[in-house]
Amino acid sequence: MPYQPVVDSDIAFFKTIIGPDQVLVDAESRQRYGRDETENLVFPPEVVLKPSTTEEISAIMKHCNQRCIPVTPRGAGTGLSGGALPHLGGVSLSMERLNRILQIDERNLQVTVEPGVITEVLQNAVKEKGLFYPPDPSSRGSCFIGGNIAENSGGPKAVKYGVVKDYVLNLEVVLPNGSVMWTGANVLKNSTGYNLTQLMVGSEGTLGVVTKIVLKLIPFPKFDLLMLVPFRDLEQAGEAVSEIFRAGFVPSALELMEINALKIVSELVTDALVPVTEDTAAHLIIEVDGNNMDVLMQEMEAIGNLLSQYDIGELYFADDAQQKAALWKLRRRVAEAVKLVGYTIEEDTVVPRAELPALIRGVKQLGVDHQFDVVCYGHAGDGNLHIRIHKPGVPNSFGHAGVQSILRDLFKLVYRLGGTISGEHGIGLIQKDFMDVVFDPVNLELMRSVKQAFDPNQILNPGKILPSLASA
Protein backbone atom coordinates (compact mmCIF):
# COMPACT_ATOMS: atom_id res chain seq x y z
CA MET A 1 0.00 0.00 0.00
CA PRO A 2 1.59 3.32 -1.05
CA TYR A 3 2.00 6.15 1.44
CA GLN A 4 -0.71 8.78 1.37
CA PRO A 5 -0.14 12.56 1.53
CA VAL A 6 -1.34 14.62 4.47
CA VAL A 7 -4.53 16.39 3.37
CA ASP A 8 -6.79 19.05 4.90
CA SER A 9 -9.01 16.50 6.65
CA ASP A 10 -5.95 15.00 8.34
CA ILE A 11 -4.86 18.45 9.55
CA ALA A 12 -8.35 19.09 10.90
CA PHE A 13 -8.29 15.77 12.77
CA PHE A 14 -4.88 16.46 14.29
CA LYS A 15 -6.09 19.86 15.52
CA THR A 16 -9.02 18.25 17.33
CA ILE A 17 -6.62 15.87 19.09
CA ILE A 18 -3.81 18.18 20.21
CA GLY A 19 -5.10 21.70 19.56
CA PRO A 20 -4.49 24.05 16.62
CA ASP A 21 -1.36 25.61 18.14
CA GLN A 22 0.42 22.25 18.22
CA VAL A 23 -0.11 21.48 14.53
CA LEU A 24 2.51 23.26 12.43
CA VAL A 25 2.37 23.47 8.65
CA ASP A 26 4.26 26.71 7.98
CA ALA A 27 7.41 26.47 5.86
CA GLU A 28 9.78 27.67 8.59
CA SER A 29 8.65 25.02 11.08
CA ARG A 30 8.69 22.28 8.50
CA GLN A 31 12.22 23.27 7.51
CA ARG A 32 13.39 23.32 11.15
CA TYR A 33 11.91 19.90 11.92
CA GLY A 34 13.27 18.51 8.66
CA ARG A 35 16.89 18.61 9.85
CA ASP A 36 19.01 17.32 12.69
CA GLU A 37 22.79 17.25 13.24
CA THR A 38 23.34 14.73 10.44
CA GLU A 39 25.57 16.33 7.83
CA ASN A 40 23.74 19.07 5.87
CA LEU A 41 20.54 17.20 5.06
CA VAL A 42 17.03 18.66 5.10
CA PHE A 43 13.79 16.70 4.51
CA PRO A 44 10.79 18.83 5.55
CA PRO A 45 7.75 16.88 6.78
CA GLU A 46 4.27 17.76 5.56
CA VAL A 47 3.18 18.59 9.10
CA VAL A 48 4.76 18.85 12.56
CA LEU A 49 2.71 17.52 15.50
CA LYS A 50 3.53 18.29 19.15
CA PRO A 51 1.42 16.03 21.39
CA SER A 52 1.70 16.07 25.19
CA THR A 53 0.17 12.76 26.32
CA THR A 54 0.25 9.06 25.55
CA GLU A 55 -3.42 9.20 24.63
CA GLU A 56 -2.84 11.89 22.02
CA ILE A 57 0.00 9.92 20.46
CA SER A 58 -2.19 6.82 20.39
CA ALA A 59 -4.92 8.66 18.50
CA ILE A 60 -2.40 10.13 16.05
CA MET A 61 -0.79 6.75 15.36
CA LYS A 62 -4.14 5.01 14.89
CA HIS A 63 -5.21 7.64 12.37
CA CYS A 64 -1.94 7.60 10.44
CA ASN A 65 -1.89 3.80 10.37
CA GLN A 66 -5.40 3.70 8.91
CA ARG A 67 -4.51 6.37 6.34
CA CYS A 68 -1.01 4.99 5.66
CA ILE A 69 0.73 8.27 6.47
CA PRO A 70 4.41 7.92 7.45
CA VAL A 71 5.30 9.11 10.96
CA THR A 72 8.83 10.04 12.05
CA PRO A 73 9.30 10.39 15.84
CA ARG A 74 11.61 13.24 16.83
CA GLY A 75 13.48 14.08 19.99
CA ALA A 76 15.79 17.08 20.33
CA GLY A 77 17.21 16.79 16.81
CA THR A 78 20.77 16.07 17.96
CA GLY A 79 21.08 12.76 16.09
CA LEU A 80 23.96 12.01 13.73
CA SER A 81 22.58 9.19 11.57
CA GLY A 82 19.42 10.74 10.13
CA GLY A 83 17.05 8.74 12.31
CA ALA A 84 14.75 11.72 12.89
CA LEU A 85 14.74 12.97 9.29
CA PRO A 86 11.27 12.61 7.67
CA HIS A 87 12.71 11.82 4.26
CA LEU A 88 9.41 10.36 3.05
CA GLY A 89 7.35 13.35 4.16
CA GLY A 90 4.31 12.72 6.32
CA VAL A 91 4.30 13.59 10.02
CA SER A 92 7.17 14.74 12.21
CA LEU A 93 6.05 13.64 15.68
CA SER A 94 7.86 15.83 18.19
CA MET A 95 8.30 14.57 21.76
CA GLU A 96 9.29 17.97 23.18
CA ARG A 97 6.11 18.51 25.24
CA LEU A 98 6.40 15.15 27.01
CA ASN A 99 9.10 16.57 29.25
CA ARG A 100 8.26 15.66 32.86
CA ILE A 101 10.20 13.73 35.46
CA LEU A 102 7.28 11.78 36.85
CA GLN A 103 8.84 10.09 39.89
CA ILE A 104 12.22 9.66 41.56
CA ASP A 105 11.91 6.48 43.60
CA GLU A 106 14.70 6.74 46.18
CA ARG A 107 13.69 3.50 47.89
CA ASN A 108 14.19 1.41 44.76
CA LEU A 109 16.77 3.62 43.02
CA GLN A 110 14.57 4.21 39.98
CA VAL A 111 13.24 7.17 38.05
CA THR A 112 10.24 7.40 35.73
CA VAL A 113 10.42 10.05 33.00
CA GLU A 114 8.83 11.11 29.78
CA PRO A 115 10.91 11.00 26.58
CA GLY A 116 11.26 14.77 26.15
CA VAL A 117 13.30 15.24 29.34
CA ILE A 118 16.79 16.61 28.61
CA THR A 119 19.44 14.13 29.70
CA GLU A 120 21.45 16.60 31.80
CA VAL A 121 18.27 17.86 33.49
CA LEU A 122 17.53 14.31 34.57
CA GLN A 123 21.09 13.74 35.75
CA ASN A 124 21.03 16.90 37.85
CA ALA A 125 17.64 16.07 39.35
CA VAL A 126 18.70 12.64 40.56
CA LYS A 127 22.12 13.93 41.68
CA GLU A 128 20.30 16.17 44.18
CA LYS A 129 19.07 12.93 45.75
CA GLY A 130 22.59 11.45 45.81
CA LEU A 131 21.80 9.25 42.80
CA PHE A 132 23.50 8.74 39.46
CA TYR A 133 22.32 8.12 35.90
CA PRO A 134 25.66 7.52 34.11
CA PRO A 135 24.97 7.58 30.31
CA ASP A 136 26.15 11.02 29.19
CA PRO A 137 26.39 11.66 25.45
CA SER A 138 28.29 14.78 24.39
CA SER A 139 24.97 16.48 23.63
CA ARG A 140 23.61 15.73 27.12
CA GLY A 141 22.79 19.42 27.64
CA SER A 142 20.26 19.35 24.81
CA CYS A 143 19.46 15.74 23.80
CA PHE A 144 16.33 14.00 25.07
CA ILE A 145 16.16 10.77 27.07
CA GLY A 146 13.78 9.41 24.42
CA GLY A 147 16.38 9.93 21.72
CA ASN A 148 18.97 8.25 23.92
CA ILE A 149 16.64 5.25 24.20
CA ALA A 150 16.13 5.20 20.43
CA GLU A 151 19.88 5.16 19.73
CA ASN A 152 21.08 3.22 22.80
CA SER A 153 23.40 6.14 23.55
CA GLY A 154 26.60 5.88 25.52
CA GLY A 155 29.13 8.62 26.18
CA PRO A 156 32.37 8.81 28.18
CA LYS A 157 31.04 7.00 31.26
CA ALA A 158 30.06 3.92 29.23
CA VAL A 159 33.52 2.39 29.64
CA LYS A 160 32.83 1.73 33.35
CA TYR A 161 29.08 2.06 33.75
CA GLY A 162 27.60 0.83 30.47
CA VAL A 163 25.21 2.39 27.98
CA VAL A 164 21.51 3.27 28.04
CA LYS A 165 20.32 -0.33 27.65
CA ASP A 166 21.95 -1.19 30.97
CA TYR A 167 19.63 1.24 32.80
CA VAL A 168 16.26 0.77 31.09
CA LEU A 169 13.89 -1.38 33.15
CA ASN A 170 10.53 -0.76 31.52
CA LEU A 171 8.94 1.29 28.73
CA GLU A 172 5.47 2.48 27.91
CA VAL A 173 5.14 2.28 24.13
CA VAL A 174 2.53 3.29 21.57
CA LEU A 175 2.53 0.82 18.69
CA PRO A 176 1.97 1.89 15.07
CA ASN A 177 -1.70 0.86 15.25
CA GLY A 178 -2.28 3.05 18.32
CA SER A 179 -2.19 0.27 20.92
CA VAL A 180 -0.45 1.11 24.20
CA MET A 181 1.64 -1.37 26.17
CA TRP A 182 4.33 -1.68 28.83
CA THR A 183 7.25 -3.79 27.66
CA GLY A 184 8.38 -5.31 30.97
CA ALA A 185 8.37 -4.70 34.70
CA ASN A 186 10.06 -2.31 37.14
CA VAL A 187 12.43 -4.98 38.43
CA LEU A 188 16.16 -5.63 38.21
CA LYS A 189 15.77 -9.22 36.97
CA ASN A 190 13.23 -10.41 34.47
CA SER A 191 13.24 -13.74 32.68
CA THR A 192 9.60 -13.63 31.62
CA GLY A 193 9.19 -14.14 27.90
CA TYR A 194 10.93 -12.24 25.13
CA ASN A 195 12.74 -9.10 26.24
CA LEU A 196 10.67 -6.47 24.44
CA THR A 197 12.21 -3.71 26.53
CA GLN A 198 15.67 -4.33 25.14
CA LEU A 199 14.26 -4.81 21.65
CA MET A 200 12.88 -1.27 21.82
CA VAL A 201 16.17 0.19 23.03
CA GLY A 202 18.21 1.08 19.95
CA SER A 203 15.32 0.46 17.53
CA GLU A 204 15.42 4.12 16.44
CA GLY A 205 11.68 4.68 16.62
CA THR A 206 10.93 2.07 13.98
CA LEU A 207 8.88 -0.30 16.19
CA GLY A 208 6.97 1.95 18.58
CA VAL A 209 6.82 5.42 20.12
CA VAL A 210 8.20 5.45 23.67
CA THR A 211 6.06 7.61 25.97
CA LYS A 212 7.28 6.68 29.49
CA ILE A 213 10.63 5.33 30.65
CA VAL A 214 11.64 3.62 33.90
CA LEU A 215 15.38 3.82 34.52
CA LYS A 216 17.66 2.19 37.07
CA LEU A 217 19.85 4.52 39.14
CA ILE A 218 22.95 3.94 41.27
CA PRO A 219 24.50 5.91 44.15
CA PHE A 220 26.52 8.91 43.01
CA PRO A 221 30.28 8.39 43.49
CA LYS A 222 31.74 10.81 46.03
CA PHE A 223 35.05 11.58 44.34
CA ASP A 224 36.68 11.69 40.92
CA LEU A 225 40.11 12.51 39.57
CA LEU A 226 40.97 13.60 36.05
CA MET A 227 44.24 13.78 34.17
CA LEU A 228 45.32 14.50 30.63
CA VAL A 229 48.20 12.62 29.01
CA PRO A 230 49.88 13.99 25.86
CA PHE A 231 51.29 11.38 23.46
CA ARG A 232 53.83 12.10 20.74
CA ASP A 233 52.56 9.16 18.68
CA LEU A 234 48.89 8.59 17.83
CA GLU A 235 49.12 4.81 17.58
CA GLN A 236 50.89 4.64 20.94
CA ALA A 237 47.93 6.45 22.46
CA GLY A 238 45.71 3.71 21.07
CA GLU A 239 48.02 1.00 22.41
CA ALA A 240 48.06 2.58 25.88
CA VAL A 241 44.29 2.32 26.14
CA SER A 242 44.34 -1.47 26.02
CA GLU A 243 47.38 -1.60 28.33
CA ILE A 244 45.52 0.31 31.07
CA PHE A 245 42.77 -2.30 31.17
CA ARG A 246 45.15 -5.25 30.94
CA ALA A 247 46.88 -3.87 34.03
CA GLY A 248 43.62 -4.16 35.96
CA PHE A 249 42.37 -0.57 35.93
CA VAL A 250 38.83 0.41 34.97
CA PRO A 251 38.63 4.20 34.49
CA SER A 252 35.25 5.88 34.67
CA ALA A 253 36.18 7.61 31.39
CA LEU A 254 38.99 7.21 28.88
CA GLU A 255 38.77 9.57 25.92
CA LEU A 256 41.08 10.16 22.96
CA MET A 257 41.56 13.39 21.00
CA GLU A 258 44.10 13.51 18.21
CA ILE A 259 46.03 16.74 17.72
CA ASN A 260 44.10 17.98 14.67
CA ALA A 261 40.82 17.78 16.59
CA LEU A 262 42.44 19.40 19.62
CA LYS A 263 43.77 22.34 17.60
CA ILE A 264 40.38 22.96 16.05
CA VAL A 265 38.41 22.84 19.30
CA SER A 266 41.00 24.94 21.15
CA GLU A 267 40.18 27.82 18.81
CA LEU A 268 36.47 27.49 19.64
CA VAL A 269 36.93 27.07 23.40
CA THR A 270 39.06 30.11 24.14
CA ASP A 271 39.44 29.32 27.86
CA ALA A 272 41.01 25.92 27.13
CA LEU A 273 43.65 24.95 29.69
CA VAL A 274 45.44 22.42 27.51
CA PRO A 275 48.65 23.51 25.80
CA VAL A 276 48.80 22.44 22.16
CA THR A 277 52.41 21.78 21.15
CA GLU A 278 53.76 20.72 17.77
CA ASP A 279 55.27 17.49 19.11
CA THR A 280 51.92 16.25 20.50
CA ALA A 281 50.01 13.74 18.37
CA ALA A 282 47.11 12.96 20.71
CA HIS A 283 45.78 13.37 24.22
CA LEU A 284 44.12 10.81 26.45
CA ILE A 285 41.69 12.10 29.06
CA ILE A 286 41.58 9.62 31.94
CA GLU A 287 39.10 9.79 34.81
CA VAL A 288 38.68 7.53 37.84
CA ASP A 289 35.88 7.76 40.38
CA GLY A 290 34.75 6.10 43.59
CA ASN A 291 34.18 6.64 47.28
CA ASN A 292 37.74 6.53 48.65
CA MET A 293 40.02 9.38 47.65
CA ASP A 294 43.20 7.64 48.84
CA VAL A 295 42.47 4.64 46.63
CA LEU A 296 41.77 6.90 43.64
CA MET A 297 45.04 8.80 44.16
CA GLN A 298 46.95 5.53 44.23
CA GLU A 299 45.15 4.29 41.13
CA MET A 300 45.84 7.47 39.16
CA GLU A 301 49.51 7.43 40.19
CA ALA A 302 49.80 3.82 39.07
CA ILE A 303 48.22 4.61 35.70
CA GLY A 304 50.67 7.48 35.26
CA ASN A 305 53.60 5.18 36.03
CA LEU A 306 52.25 2.61 33.57
CA LEU A 307 52.07 5.19 30.79
CA SER A 308 55.67 6.30 31.34
CA GLN A 309 56.79 3.44 29.08
CA TYR A 310 55.32 5.40 26.15
CA ASP A 311 56.61 8.55 24.48
CA ILE A 312 54.50 11.01 26.45
CA GLY A 313 54.76 14.59 27.59
CA GLU A 314 54.10 16.05 31.02
CA LEU A 315 50.98 14.74 32.74
CA TYR A 316 48.35 17.36 33.50
CA PHE A 317 46.13 16.87 36.58
CA ALA A 318 42.90 18.83 36.95
CA ASP A 319 43.14 20.23 40.48
CA ASP A 320 39.59 21.37 41.06
CA ALA A 321 36.04 21.21 39.71
CA GLN A 322 36.61 24.23 37.46
CA GLN A 323 39.62 22.66 35.75
CA LYS A 324 37.79 19.36 35.36
CA ALA A 325 34.83 21.15 33.76
CA ALA A 326 37.19 22.98 31.41
CA LEU A 327 38.75 19.71 30.22
CA TRP A 328 35.38 18.08 29.67
CA LYS A 329 34.13 21.17 27.85
CA LEU A 330 37.04 20.78 25.46
CA ARG A 331 36.20 17.15 24.78
CA ARG A 332 32.44 17.59 24.49
CA ARG A 333 32.70 20.39 21.94
CA VAL A 334 35.03 18.59 19.54
CA ALA A 335 32.23 17.39 17.24
CA GLU A 336 30.74 20.87 17.03
CA ALA A 337 34.13 22.47 16.35
CA VAL A 338 35.26 20.14 13.59
CA LYS A 339 31.88 20.38 11.88
CA LEU A 340 32.13 24.18 11.87
CA VAL A 341 35.41 24.04 9.95
CA GLY A 342 34.09 21.67 7.31
CA TYR A 343 34.36 18.10 8.65
CA THR A 344 30.73 17.31 7.87
CA ILE A 345 30.78 13.51 7.74
CA GLU A 346 31.01 11.72 11.09
CA GLU A 347 31.27 7.95 11.46
CA ASP A 348 30.80 6.06 14.71
CA THR A 349 32.98 2.98 14.38
CA VAL A 350 33.69 0.60 17.24
CA VAL A 351 36.28 -2.18 17.49
CA PRO A 352 37.69 -4.32 20.30
CA ARG A 353 39.86 -1.81 22.19
CA ALA A 354 43.10 -3.68 21.45
CA GLU A 355 42.44 -3.06 17.74
CA LEU A 356 42.34 0.73 18.10
CA PRO A 357 45.89 1.23 16.75
CA ALA A 358 45.06 -0.80 13.64
CA LEU A 359 41.85 1.16 13.13
CA ILE A 360 43.63 4.50 13.50
CA ARG A 361 46.36 3.40 11.10
CA GLY A 362 43.81 2.14 8.57
CA VAL A 363 41.70 5.31 8.75
CA LYS A 364 44.70 7.53 8.16
CA GLN A 365 45.75 5.41 5.19
CA LEU A 366 42.26 5.65 3.69
CA GLY A 367 42.56 9.42 3.95
CA VAL A 368 45.80 9.33 1.98
CA ASP A 369 44.46 6.89 -0.61
CA HIS A 370 41.19 8.77 -1.20
CA GLN A 371 42.49 12.30 -0.63
CA PHE A 372 40.39 13.44 2.30
CA ASP A 373 41.24 15.01 5.65
CA VAL A 374 40.29 13.06 8.74
CA VAL A 375 40.24 13.66 12.48
CA CYS A 376 39.72 10.99 15.14
CA TYR A 377 38.40 11.33 18.67
CA GLY A 378 36.06 9.46 20.94
CA HIS A 379 35.51 6.89 23.62
CA ALA A 380 38.78 5.03 23.36
CA GLY A 381 38.12 3.06 26.53
CA ASP A 382 35.43 1.01 24.82
CA GLY A 383 36.95 1.08 21.33
CA ASN A 384 34.42 3.59 20.01
CA LEU A 385 36.24 5.95 17.63
CA HIS A 386 34.43 8.87 16.04
CA ILE A 387 35.86 9.65 12.61
CA ARG A 388 35.19 13.01 10.97
CA ILE A 389 35.90 13.37 7.26
CA HIS A 390 36.41 16.48 5.17
CA LYS A 391 36.56 16.06 1.41
CA PRO A 392 36.54 19.45 -0.36
CA GLY A 393 33.31 20.09 -2.21
CA VAL A 394 31.47 17.20 -0.53
CA PRO A 395 29.09 18.36 2.23
CA ASN A 396 27.26 15.04 2.61
CA SER A 397 28.02 11.35 2.40
CA PHE A 398 24.35 10.54 1.75
CA GLY A 399 23.77 10.19 -1.99
CA HIS A 400 27.41 10.76 -2.95
CA ALA A 401 28.72 7.69 -4.79
CA GLY A 402 32.39 8.50 -4.22
CA VAL A 403 32.05 8.91 -0.46
CA GLN A 404 29.81 5.87 -0.22
CA SER A 405 32.65 3.82 -1.75
CA ILE A 406 35.12 5.25 0.78
CA LEU A 407 32.81 4.47 3.69
CA ARG A 408 32.29 0.92 2.47
CA ASP A 409 36.07 0.44 2.55
CA LEU A 410 36.16 1.94 6.06
CA PHE A 411 33.41 -0.34 7.33
CA LYS A 412 35.03 -3.40 5.78
CA LEU A 413 38.19 -2.50 7.70
CA VAL A 414 36.20 -2.16 10.92
CA TYR A 415 34.52 -5.52 10.34
CA ARG A 416 37.85 -7.24 9.65
CA LEU A 417 39.07 -5.93 12.99
CA GLY A 418 36.13 -7.56 14.75
CA GLY A 419 34.09 -4.37 15.07
CA THR A 420 30.87 -2.90 13.76
CA ILE A 421 29.69 0.25 12.04
CA SER A 422 27.94 2.11 14.88
CA GLY A 423 28.66 2.16 18.59
CA GLU A 424 26.11 4.75 19.78
CA HIS A 425 24.83 6.94 16.91
CA GLY A 426 22.62 4.34 15.28
CA ILE A 427 22.11 3.41 11.65
CA GLY A 428 19.20 5.63 10.69
CA LEU A 429 19.07 6.81 7.12
CA ILE A 430 22.68 7.35 6.14
CA GLN A 431 24.22 4.01 7.11
CA LYS A 432 21.45 1.55 6.28
CA ASP A 433 22.98 0.56 2.95
CA PHE A 434 26.12 -0.65 4.76
CA MET A 435 24.29 -3.13 6.99
CA ASP A 436 25.27 -5.93 4.61
CA VAL A 437 28.91 -5.36 5.59
CA VAL A 438 28.26 -6.71 9.09
CA PHE A 439 25.10 -8.84 8.65
CA ASP A 440 24.32 -11.68 6.29
CA PRO A 441 20.94 -12.01 4.49
CA VAL A 442 19.54 -14.24 7.25
CA ASN A 443 20.13 -11.58 9.90
CA LEU A 444 18.62 -8.85 7.76
CA GLU A 445 15.55 -10.91 6.89
CA LEU A 446 14.92 -11.65 10.57
CA MET A 447 15.10 -7.92 11.31
CA ARG A 448 12.63 -7.22 8.51
CA SER A 449 10.30 -9.82 10.02
CA VAL A 450 10.45 -8.07 13.40
CA LYS A 451 9.63 -4.75 11.75
CA GLN A 452 6.74 -6.34 9.87
CA ALA A 453 5.31 -7.85 13.06
CA PHE A 454 5.24 -4.48 14.83
CA ASP A 455 4.41 -2.29 11.85
CA PRO A 456 2.65 -4.16 9.02
CA ASN A 457 1.87 -0.95 7.12
CA GLN A 458 5.47 0.26 7.47
CA ILE A 459 4.41 3.75 8.60
CA LEU A 460 6.66 4.27 11.64
CA ASN A 461 10.00 5.86 10.78
CA PRO A 462 10.01 4.01 7.46
CA GLY A 463 13.17 3.62 5.40
CA LYS A 464 15.50 3.58 8.40
CA ILE A 465 18.00 0.96 9.65
CA LEU A 466 17.21 -1.76 7.11
CA PRO A 467 18.51 -1.53 3.54
CA SER A 468 16.06 -1.92 0.71
CA LEU A 469 15.95 -5.40 -0.80
CA ALA A 470 17.54 -4.04 -3.97
CA SER A 471 20.63 -2.84 -2.07
CA ALA A 472 20.87 -5.67 0.47
Buried (B, 14 or more C-beta within 10 A) or exposed (E): EEBBEBEEEBBEBBBEBBEEEBBBEEEEBBEBBBBBBBBEBBBBBBBBBBBBBBBBBBBBBBBBBEBBBBBBBBBBBBBBBBBBBBBBBBBBBBBBBBBEBEEBBEEEBBBBBBBBBBBBBBBEBBEEBEBBBBBBBBBBBBBBBBBBBBBBBBBBBBBBBBBBBBBBBBBBBBBBBBEBEBBBEBEEEBEEEEEBBBBBBBBBBBBBBBBBBBBBBEEBBEBBBBBBBBBBBBBBBBBBBBBBBEEEBEBBBBBBBBBBBBBBBBEBBEEBBBEBEEEBBBBBBBBBBBEEEEEBEEBBEBBBEBBEEBEBBEBBEBEEEEBBEBBBBBBBBBBBBBBBBBBBBBBBBBBBBBBBBBBBBBBBEBBEEBEBBBBBBBBBBBBBBBBBBBBEEBBBBBEBEEBBEBBBBBBBBBBEBEBBBBBBBBBBBBBBBBBBBBBEEEEBEEBBEBBEEBBEBBBBBBBBBBBEEEEB
